C-alpha cells in the first residue's frame, strides 16, 4: 500500500534463483553476430514508431534486415521513426503505415501492402498495446480499462489472425501487449 495515496502498489516478484538482470546486450546475444543475422528477412512491427517497437526495428536493422514495416496510430511518429531508421541504415527500406490495431480493415491492409511490397513476412512483432494508469479498481475509468482490453485483446486477435495469410512458412511471432502510451 502506498502510504501517500492509500492506493495498492504492485510489486513484481523476483523469480527464485535469478540473481542477475541484464539491461544491455551482452556478447552472446549481440545482433551483429553472423549466426544471428536477419539479412533477407521481412519484419513487421506493430507499434513500431516509438519505445520498444522502435528499438526492435533498430536491432533488426543492426542484424542486417533490409525490409521493415512499422505500424502505429500516429502518422507523425511513424514517419519520424522511418526517417531516423533509413538515415542510420542506408540499405534499409522502411514502410510506415498508419493504423490502429483495433481496426481490422487497417490491419488487413497493412499485411496486404507488406506482402505486395516485400513478400511474405518472416517476423511479426505484435508490440502495439495499451496499459491504463495504475489506479485502484474503484477509481478506475471504465473507458480507459475498455480501451486497454480492446487494444490488447481485440488488437492482438486482429494482428495474429491477419498474419496467418501473410506469414512465411517458417515465420516467427514475438507478442507483447503492455505498453504505456
SVG drawing of the C-alpha trace seen along z (x, -y; Angstrom):
<svg xmlns="http://www.w3.org/2000/svg" viewBox="-17 -14 48 37">
<polyline fill="none" stroke="black" stroke-width="0.4" points="0.0,0.0 1.3,-3.4 1.1,-5.4 0.9,-8.8 -2.1,-7.9 -3.6,-4.9 -3.5,-3.0 -2.4,0.6 1.1,0.9 2.2,3.5 5.4,5.3 6.9,7.6 8.2,10.8 11.8,11.8 12.0,15.2 13.7,17.8 17.3,18.4 17.7,15.2 20.5,13.1 21.4,11.0 19.3,9.0 20.7,7.8 19.6,4.3 22.0,4.1 23.1,6.6 25.9,8.9 28.3,10.8 26.2,14.0 23.1,12.1 24.8,9.3 22.7,8.9 25.8,8.3 26.9,11.9 26.7,13.6 24.6,16.5 22.0,14.0 21.8,12.3 18.3,11.0 19.5,10.5 16.8,11.2 14.1,11.2 10.9,9.2 9.8,7.9 6.5,6.2 6.3,4.4 3.0,3.1 3.6,0.1 6.9,-0.3 7.3,-4.1 8.4,-4.6 9.5,-2.8 10.2,0.9 8.8,1.1 11.3,-1.4 14.1,0.4 13.1,3.7 13.3,2.0 16.8,0.7 18.0,4.1 16.7,5.9 18.4,3.2 21.6,3.8 21.2,7.5 21.2,6.9 17.4,6.8 16.7,4.5 12.8,4.7 11.0,3.5 7.4,2.4 6.3,0.3 2.7,-0.5 1.2,-2.8 -1.7,-5.1 0.2,-8.4 1.4,-9.1 4.0,-11.8 5.6,-9.3 6.0,-6.5 7.2,-9.0 9.9,-10.3 10.9,-6.7 11.1,-5.8 13.4,-8.8 15.6,-8.0 16.0,-4.4 16.7,-5.0 19.1,-7.7 21.1,-5.4 20.9,-2.3 21.3,-3.2 20.4,0.2 17.2,0.4 13.8,-0.1 11.1,-1.0 7.4,-1.0 5.5,-3.2 1.8,-2.5 -0.7,-4.4 -3.5,-2.4 -4.9,-1.2 -4.7,2.5 -8.4,2.4 -9.4,1.5 -9.5,4.9 -9.5,3.3 -6.4,1.2 -4.6,4.3 -5.6,6.4 -4.4,3.6 -1.0,3.4 -0.4,7.1 -1.6,7.0 0.6,4.0 3.6,5.6 3.3,8.8 2.8,6.8 5.9,4.6 8.3,7.1 6.9,10.6 5.9,13.0 6.6,11.9 9.3,13.7 9.0,12.0 5.9,10.4 6.4,8.4 3.0,7.8 4.1,4.9 1.1,2.5 -0.6,2.3 -2.1,0.1 -1.7,0.1 -4.1,-2.2 -3.0,-4.1 -2.3,-2.2 -5.2,-3.1 -7.4,-1.3 -10.3,0.6 -12.9,-1.5 -11.4,-4.7 -10.6,-3.3 -12.0,-4.9 -14.1,-2.1 -13.5,-3.7 -9.7,-3.6 -10.0,0.0 -12.0,1.0 -9.5,-0.8 -6.8,1.5 -8.9,4.6 -9.8,3.7 -6.2,2.8 -4.5,5.7 -7.1,8.5 -9.0,7.5 -5.9,5.8 -3.9,8.9 -6.6,11.1 -6.7,8.7 -3.0,8.8 -2.5,12.5 -5.4,13.6 -4.4,11.4 -0.8,12.5 -1.8,16.1 -2.3,15.1 1.0,13.2 3.4,15.4 6.4,17.1 6.4,20.9 8.9,20.7 7.7,17.3 8.3,16.3 5.9,14.3 7.0,12.2 4.0,10.9 3.9,8.3 0.9,6.2 1.5,4.0 3.0,0.6 2.1,-2.7 1.2,-5.5"/>
</svg>
